[in-house]
């Protein structure tokens, strides 16, 4: 009897170990599908062509002493070498930052190792010159580190134009920035009439579903900026069709139809605008019309800061080609003054970036050797109240809400299980987690830089 019990315990132990290994392997496999890359060592960014000021410091016992700085810097990073512990492959690695007054969190991808950049922009203070770093699931050995400082030239009267490929991209990337500057304009390129069939419980017919989806999202793109204090005259949607910009680019004079509804008249969506800016546009669903539309708007708005996706590091084709159309319009107009603030909402390496939880820091994504061009980096701080406002702005976007299957008992249970599992496995890619942060991050480029062919190719990346 005693030997039978021992055998049963042994068998149960083997089964438990097998289950633990199986679940761990499943989690790592699922995370790899989200990250789109295996864990690799990250390298330094090249700051040689930027306006960065770099100071060599020492990290000892998890503390860095910041020297007194002569100038005022708006963005700062610590370049450190990290290595996640064993548990850093299972639990999200993070560093707790504290300067004696402020405590902030910065997360890293699972299994992170090599050079990473810690956003310390808000922690540099004459009154609190020491920054303490405490790693969780990540080790920080004593080492030489670099303090990288950026000071961004700002126009005396900033006029910001946010180029949003789809309804919600402006809010995800730059709600804090545009809502802090009342002389801001939001121009959305597409109606957002593609993507998932989120409202099929209401509209079973495919064409009716996507017509309504586009209509609702156009209204979202026009009205949600009101929550950020942007007047209706400063928000418009050009009505081009979602997921079609790549086809338009390949045949610049061809009229491209909507993917799901097969309509070709962009005025179906464009007529819903209330801004008078739309009255000067006479476009059709072609690349040439899109570039002309942007030229017209640049001439009317005259922005000195243009916020747009960074084509080389944003994986969504509409994001890439929205900015390429912007570049072509700028070149045709021979504009040289002002700044490009470039962002990514779909990082080429990971839909999980920015890593970690709501309210934590956004820093530079890992650098795996791809050349990336920028003159400067701007980290725009969002106070807690502005982060809360951003939650409401995202919530006001219908397409970021739950699928309408939640209206049934079975649907809400299914959704609850899916969301719970995604949180447990660390696979939450929702924009509420990714976008509601302590800061918004932009790569800054001088507009005149795009006339340099080498720079232009680096900004475009692969298309």
C-alpha positions in Angstrom: 0.0 0.0 0.0 2.8 2.4 0.9 4.6 1.8 -2.4 1.3 2.4 -4.3 1.0 5.8 -2.6 4.5 6.7 -3.5 3.9 5.7 -7.2 0.7 7.8 -7.2 2.6 10.8 -5.8 5.4 10.4 -8.3 2.9 10.2 -11.2 1.0 13.3 -9.9 4.3 15.1 -9.5 5.3 14.3 -13.1 1.9 15.4 -14.4 2.1 18.7 -12.5 5.6 19.4 -13.8 4.5 18.5 -17.3 1.5 20.9 -17.0 3.7 23.7 -15.7 6.2 23.2 -18.6 3.3 23.0 -21.1 1.6 26.2 -19.8 5.0 28.0 -19.7 5.8 27.0 -23.2 2.3 28.1 -24.4 2.7 31.5 -22.7 6.1 32.1 -24.3 4.8 30.9 -27.7 1.8 33.2 -27.5 4.0 36.2 -26.4 6.3 35.5 -29.3 3.4 35.8 -31.7 2.6 39.2 -30.2 6.2 40.4 -30.2 7.0 39.1 -33.7 10.6 38.5 -32.7 12.6 36.2 -30.5 14.4 37.8 -27.6 17.6 39.4 -28.9 20.2 41.7 -27.5 19.6 45.4 -28.0 22.2 48.0 -28.9 22.8 51.7 -28.5 21.0 54.3 -30.6 23.1 56.5 -32.8 22.9 60.0 -31.4 25.7 61.4 -33.5 23.4 63.3 -35.9 21.1 64.6 -33.2 21.2 67.6 -30.8 21.7 65.4 -27.8 23.9 66.4 -24.9 25.5 63.2 -23.4 27.0 63.0 -19.9 28.8 60.0 -18.6 27.8 58.9 -15.1 28.1 56.0 -12.8 25.4 53.7 -11.5 26.4 52.3 -8.1 24.1 50.4 -5.7 21.1 51.3 -7.8 21.7 55.0 -7.5 22.8 57.7 -10.0 23.8 61.2 -9.0 22.8 63.8 -11.6 25.2 66.8 -11.8 23.9 70.4 -11.8 22.8 71.2 -15.4 23.4 74.7 -16.8 20.5 74.5 -19.3 16.9 73.4 -18.9 16.3 70.1 -20.7 12.8 68.9 -21.5 13.6 65.2 -22.3 16.2 62.9 -20.7 17.1 59.2 -20.8 19.5 57.0 -18.9 21.3 54.5 -21.2 21.8 51.4 -19.1 22.7 47.8 -19.7 20.1 45.4 -18.2 19.5 41.7 -18.0 16.3 40.1 -17.0 16.3 37.4 -14.4 14.8 33.9 -14.9 11.4 35.3 -13.7 11.7 38.1 -16.3 10.7 35.7 -19.0 7.5 34.9 -17.1 6.7 38.2 -15.3 7.0 41.7 -16.9 10.4 43.2 -16.0 10.3 46.7 -14.7 12.4 49.4 -12.9 11.0 51.5 -10.1 12.4 55.0 -10.3 12.5 57.5 -7.4 14.2 60.8 -6.9 13.0 61.3 -3.3 9.8 63.0 -4.4 8.4 61.3 -7.5 8.1 57.5 -8.1 7.7 56.3 -11.6 7.6 52.8 -13.3 9.2 51.8 -16.6 8.6 48.4 -18.0 10.5 46.3 -20.5 9.7 43.4 -22.8 9.8 39.9 -21.4 13.4 38.6 -21.5 14.9 42.0 -22.2 18.7 42.2 -22.3 21.3 44.6 -23.5 21.1 48.4 -23.8 17.8 50.0 -22.8 16.7 53.6 -22.3 15.0 54.7 -19.1 12.9 57.9 -19.3 14.0 60.2 -16.5 12.7 63.4 -18.0 10.5 64.2 -14.9 13.1 63.1 -12.3 15.9 65.6 -13.0 15.7 68.2 -10.3 18.1 70.6 -8.6 16.4 69.8 -5.3 16.6 66.0 -5.8 19.8 65.3 -7.8 19.9 61.6 -6.9 17.8 59.0 -8.8 17.3 55.5 -7.4 16.6 52.6 -9.7 15.2 49.3 -8.3 14.8 46.4 -10.7 12.0 43.8 -10.5 12.6 40.7 -12.5 15.6 42.6 -14.0 19.1 43.0 -12.7 21.0 46.3 -12.8 24.7 45.8 -12.0 27.1 48.7 -11.1 28.1 50.2 -14.4 28.9 53.3 -16.4 25.8 54.9 -17.8 25.0 57.8 -20.1 22.6 60.6 -19.4 21.2 61.7 -22.8 19.5 65.1 -22.8 17.4 66.8 -25.4 16.2 70.4 -25.7 13.5 70.9 -28.3 13.2 74.2 -30.1 9.6 75.3 -29.9 7.9 77.9 -32.1 6.7 81.0 -30.1 3.2 80.3 -31.3 3.0 76.6 -32.0 0.3 75.6 -34.5 0.0 71.8 -34.4 -1.4 69.7 -37.2 -1.9 66.0 -36.2 -2.1 63.7 -39.2 -4.2 60.7 -38.1 -4.4 57.8 -40.6 -7.6 56.4 -38.9 -10.1 57.8 -36.4 -8.5 57.3 -33.0 -4.8 57.5 -34.0 -4.6 61.2 -33.1 -5.9 60.4 -29.6 -3.8 57.3 -29.1 -0.5 59.0 -30.1 -1.0 62.7 -29.2 -4.1 63.5 -27.2 -2.0 65.0 -24.4 0.0 67.1 -26.9 -2.8 68.5 -29.0 -5.1 69.1 -26.0 -2.4 71.1 -24.3 -2.2 73.5 -27.3 -5.6 75.0 -28.4 -4.2 76.0 -31.8 -4.2 72.4 -32.9 -5.8 70.8 -36.0 -6.7 67.1 -36.4 -6.9 65.8 -40.0 -7.9 62.2 -40.3 -7.1 60.6 -43.6 -9.4 57.6 -43.8 -13.0 56.9 -42.6 -11.9 53.8 -40.7 -14.4 51.7 -42.7 -12.5 48.4 -42.5 -10.9 46.2 -39.8 -12.8 43.8 -37.6 -16.6 43.2 -38.0 -17.3 44.5 -34.5 -21.0 45.3 -34.9 -22.2 42.1 -36.7 -24.7 41.5 -33.9 -26.5 44.6 -35.1 -25.7 44.5 -38.8 -25.6 41.0 -40.3 -25.2 42.4 -43.8 -21.5 42.9 -44.5 -21.9 46.1 -46.6 -24.4 47.8 -44.3 -22.1 46.9 -41.3 -19.0 48.6 -42.9 -20.9 51.6 -44.2 -22.2 52.2 -40.7 -18.8 51.6 -39.1 -17.2 54.2 -41.4 -20.0 56.7 -40.7 -19.7 56.3 -37.0 -15.9 56.5 -37.0 -16.0 59.6 -39.1 -18.2 61.3 -36.5 -15.8 60.1 -33.8 -12.8 61.7 -35.6 -14.6 65.0 -35.9 -16.2 65.2 -32.4 -13.8 63.5 -30.0 -11.2 66.3 -30.3 -13.8 68.5 -28.6 -13.0 66.7 -25.4 -9.5 68.1 -25.8 -10.7 71.6 -26.3 -10.3 71.6 -30.1 -13.1 73.5 -31.9 -15.1 71.7 -34.6 -13.5 74.0 -37.3 -10.2 72.4 -36.5 -11.1 68.8 -37.0 -11.9 67.1 -40.3 -12.0 63.7 -42.0 -10.9 63.4 -45.6 -13.0 60.3 -46.1 -10.5 58.0 -47.9 -11.0 54.3 -47.5 -9.4 52.3 -44.8 -6.6 49.8 -45.9 -6.5 51.3 -49.5 -3.6 53.8 -49.3 -1.0 51.1 -50.4 -3.0 50.4 -53.5 -3.5 54.1 -54.2 0.3 54.6 -53.9 1.1 51.8 -56.4 -1.2 53.3 -59.1 -1.4 57.0 -58.3 -4.1 58.0 -60.7 -6.4 54.9 -60.2 -9.7 55.3 -58.3 -9.5 52.7 -55.5 -12.8 51.3 -54.1 -13.5 50.6 -50.4 -12.4 47.2 -49.4 -15.7 45.9 -48.0 -18.4 48.3 -49.2 -16.9 48.6 -52.8 -18.0 52.3 -53.0 -15.6 54.6 -54.8 -17.0 58.1 -53.8 -15.1 59.4 -50.8 -17.8 62.1 -50.5 -20.0 59.5 -48.9 -18.0 60.0 -45.7 -16.5 63.4 -46.4 -19.9 65.2 -46.5 -20.3 64.6 -42.8 -17.6 67.2 -42.0 -18.6 70.5 -40.3 -15.4 72.4 -40.8 -15.3 74.9 -43.6 -11.8 73.7 -44.5 -13.5 70.8 -46.3 -15.2 73.2 -48.8 -11.9 73.7 -50.7 -11.3 70.0 -51.3 -12.3 68.4 -54.5 -10.8 64.9 -54.2 -11.5 61.4 -55.4 -10.1 58.1 -54.1 -6.7 58.4 -55.7 -3.2 59.0 -54.5 -2.8 62.2 -56.5 -6.0 63.6 -54.9 -4.7 62.7 -51.4 -1.5 64.6 -52.0 -3.3 67.6 -53.4 -5.7 67.5 -50.4 -2.8 67.6 -48.0 -1.1 70.4 -50.0 -4.3 72.5 -49.7 -4.6 71.9 -46.0 -1.0 72.7 -45.3 -1.5 76.0 -47.2 -4.6 76.9 -45.3 -3.5 75.7 -41.8 0.2 76.7 -42.0 1.3 74.5 -39.1 4.8 74.8 -37.6 4.6 71.4 -35.9 3.2 68.4 -37.9 2.5 65.2 -35.9 2.5 62.0 -38.1 3.4 58.3 -38.0 7.0 57.4 -38.4 6.9 55.2 -41.6 10.0 53.2 -40.8 8.8 52.0 -37.4 5.1 51.8 -37.9 3.9 48.5 -39.3 0.4 49.5 -40.5 0.4 50.4 -44.3 -2.1 53.2 -43.8 0.2 54.8 -41.3 3.2 54.5 -43.5 1.5 55.9 -46.6 -0.3 58.7 -44.7 3.1 60.1 -43.8 4.6 59.4 -47.3 1.7 61.4 -48.8 2.5 64.2 -46.3 6.1 64.1 -47.4 5.2 64.4 -51.1 2.9 67.3 -50.4 5.6 69.1 -48.4 8.1 68.6 -51.2 5.7 69.8 -53.9 5.1 73.0 -51.8 8.8 73.4 -51.1 8.2 73.9 -47.4 11.3 73.9 -45.2 10.3 75.6 -41.9 8.9 73.7 -38.9 9.2 70.3 -37.3 7.9 66.8 -37.7 6.9 65.0 -34.5 6.9 61.3 -35.6 5.1 58.6 -33.6 4.3 54.9 -33.9 1.0 53.2 -32.8 2.0 49.9 -34.3 5.7 49.3 -33.7 7.3 47.1 -36.4 8.6 44.7 -33.7 5.8 44.5 -31.3 2.1 45.4 -31.0 2.8 45.2 -27.3 4.9 48.4 -27.3 4.8 50.5 -25.1 5.4 47.8 -22.5 3.8 47.6 -19.1 0.8 49.1 -17.4 -1.3 52.2 -17.7 0.3 55.2 -16.1 3.8 54.0 -16.5 6.5 55.6 -18.7 7.0 55.4 -22.5 10.6 55.2 -23.5 12.6 54.4 -26.6 11.8 51.0 -28.1 14.7 48.5 -28.1 17.2 49.1 -30.9 18.1 45.9 -32.8 20.5 47.5 -35.2 18.1 49.3 -37.7 19.2 52.8 -38.5 16.7 55.4 -37.2 16.9 59.0 -38.1 15.9 61.9 -35.8 17.2 65.3 -34.7 15.7 65.1 -31.3 13.3 63.3 -29.1 10.4 64.9 -27.2 8.7 63.3 -24.2 5.4 65.1 -23.6 4.4 64.8 -19.9 0.7 64.0 -19.1 -0.4 64.8 -15.5 -2.8 62.3 -13.9 -5.8 64.4 -14.8 -4.8 64.6 -18.4 -4.3 60.8 -18.4 -7.9 60.4 -17.1 -9.1 62.8 -19.9 -7.4 60.6 -22.4 -9.2 57.6 -21.1 -12.5 59.3 -21.9 -11.3 60.4 -25.3 -10.4 56.8 -26.2 -13.7 55.5 -24.7 -15.5 57.9 -26.9 -14.1 56.1 -30.0 -16.6 53.4 -30.8 -14.1 51.1 -32.4 -12.0 50.9 -29.2 -14.9 49.7 -27.2 -15.9 46.0 -26.7 -17.4 44.1 -29.6 -21.2 44.3 -29.5 -21.3 40.6 -28.7 -21.1 41.7 -25.0 -24.9 42.5 -25.3 -25.7 38.7 -24.9 -25.0 36.6 -21.8 -22.8 34.2 -23.7 -21.0 37.1 -25.4 -20.1 38.9 -22.2 -18.9 35.6 -20.5 -16.8 34.9 -23.6 -15.3 38.4 -23.6 -14.6 38.3 -19.8 -12.7 35.0 -20.2 -10.7 36.3 -23.2 -9.8 39.6 -21.4 -8.9 37.8 -18.2 -6.6 35.3 -20.0 -4.9 38.0 -22.0 -4.1 39.8 -18.7 -2.8 36.7 -17.0 -0.6 35.8 -20.0 0.6 39.3 -20.4 -0.9 39.6 -23.9 -3.1 42.7 -23.4 -2.6 44.8 -26.5 -5.5 47.3 -25.8 -4.9 51.0 -26.4 -6.1 51.8 -22.9 -3.0 50.0 -21.6 -0.6 51.2 -24.3 -1.7 54.8 -24.8 -2.8 56.1 -21.3 0.7 56.8 -20.0 2.7 59.3 -18.1 4.0 60.7 -21.3 3.7 60.7 -25.1 6.9 60.1 -27.2 7.9 61.7 -30.5 10.9 61.5 -32.7 11.6 65.1 -33.9 12.8 65.8 -37.4 13.3 69.2 -39.1 11.0 69.5 -42.1 13.9 70.6 -44.3 15.7 67.2 -43.6 13.3 65.3 -45.8 14.9 66.9 -48.9 18.1 64.9 -48.1 17.6 61.6 -50.0 19.5 59.5 -47.5 17.4 60.8 -44.7 14.2 60.5 -46.7 14.9 56.8 -47.3 15.6 56.2 -43.6 12.3 57.9 -42.6 10.3 55.9 -45.1 11.8 52.5 -44.3 10.6 49.5 -46.3 7.4 50.0 -48.2 
